[in-house]
């Protein structure tokens, strides 16, 4: 059986002498993997789909539950992402997030659209790339079951003033009056930045605040999901 999917390349692994197993995020089937034969050869016809960020229409042949890429029509490789080291690691963090946290073969068209829009803005807009990543992760966490409420105190519903604490178990920021055992205090300036990004302000922040926001996500993911994103850690050291 053959079928077509619209796909974004997330991750590749070498297989046999010249093949790769590629993980894609697709509009039609969510996260799937497929073999791409001979793509490690210099003149391989399908070589382009092995690159991260590749956005393409694929023809897949399925046999005994395994997919093989037989044809590809590349729409966009988002090349500008590769020309800027910060943009590159921002983009790779989003791909790693999707690869590690999204379930296999779970249709998620809204997530697919969000990832594609993120890559388009990262490649072709002048918006600060870390701000784009913070917005992407703030929205994407809800899709993978670890949503965060950053707007107001998650317990009393009031505006947070002065000091702010994170409840990982509840996925909320809380005010000083509502803090409980186990809640972790973090920078009020970082909370203001995260709140602004969460609400759509993509122009805010300085490098120190952005770096602290990346550390915030590192901590939240490690405690809530038991996940450490290598690209996120590398990016944090660069800001």
C-alpha positions, -999 to +999 in steps of 0.1 A: +000+000+000+012+035-008+000+068+006+010+105+007+018+126+037+029+162+043+059+159+066+085+178+086+118+160+092+125+157+130+153+131+134+174+106+115+194+075+124+219+057+101+208+023+090+227-004+072+254+008+047+237+037+030+201+040+045+185+061+072+155+057+094+138+091+095+112+103+120+088+128+105+059+148+120+031+146+095-002+164+090-021+132+083-006+107+109+013+126+135+048+113+143+059+084+121+092+068+110+102+056+076+132+041+059+149+061+032+171+038+011+205+049-003+202+084+010+237+085+025+252+082-010+265+115-025+241+117-054+210+103-036+177+115-050+160+117-016+190+132+002+172+164+010+146+148+033+173+137+056+181+173+066+163+187+097+135+212+091+128+197+056+091+203+047+080+179+020+052+159+005+062+122+007+050+091-009+053+062+015+051+025+008+038+005+038+045-032+042+040-053+074+037-021+094+069-005+081+072+026+060+096+033+032+099+066+014+096+062-023+092+097-036+095+132-021+086+167-033+104+192-011+084+224-004+109+242+017+142+234+035+140+267+056+176+273+047+180+306+066+178+287+098+211+270+090+229+302+085+225+315+121+238+294+150+212+306+174+184+301+150+197+266+143+197+255+179+163+272+185+149+252+156+166+220+167+152+224+202+116+225+187+124+194+166+138+176+196+108+186+217+085+171+191+106+140+186+108+132+224+074+143+237+049+137+209+033+102+208+038+079+178+010+080+152-012+104+171-029+127+147-024+163+158-031+187+129-031+218+152+004+208+165+016+203+129+004+237+119+020+253+150+054+236+142+052+246+106+043+283+114+072+283+140+097+272+113+084+297+088+087+326+113+121+314+125+135+313+089+119+343+074+109+369+101+129+393+121+114+382+154+139+372+181+144+335+177+144+327+214+112+346+218+097+324+191+109+292+209+095+303+242+061+310+226+062+276+208+071+257+239+045+276+260+018+265+236+032+231+228+034+219+264-004+217+265-004+193+235+019+169+252+001+169+285+022+193+305+004+226+300+014+257+320-008+285+333+014+316+334-012+344+333-022+347+370-019+328+402-030+293+395-047+290+429-064+323+438-066+337+403-052+370+413-025+390+396+010+380+409+029+408+425+064+408+441+073+371+443+064+342+421+066+304+426+062+275+403+041+245+412+053+217+388+027+193+399-001+217+390+016+233+361+009+268+374+027+299+387+014+310+421+017+341+443+034+343+477+002+340+496-008+307+478+026+290+477+028+255+491+055+230+501+075+220+471+067+252+451+099+267+437+105+304+437+119+319+404+126+354+391+097+378+389+113+394+359+114+359+342+077+354+350+068+388+335+087+379+304+071+344+301+037+359+308+042+385+280+053+358+255+025+335+265+000+363+258+016+371+224+042+398+231+071+386+210+091+418+212+100+417+249+130+405+269+168+408+271+194+381+268+197+375+305+159+371+308+157+348+278+185+326+292+166+324+325+134+314+306+152+286+288+165+274+322+129+276+335+118+252+307+147+229+313+137+226+350+100+222+343+105+195+317+130+176+338+107+175+368+073+172+351+082+149+322+116+134+332+130+148+300+163+167+293+165+183+259+201+184+247+196+212+222+178+233+248+208+230+272+232+239+244+211+269+234+210+281+270+247+282+272+249+304+240+225+332+251 
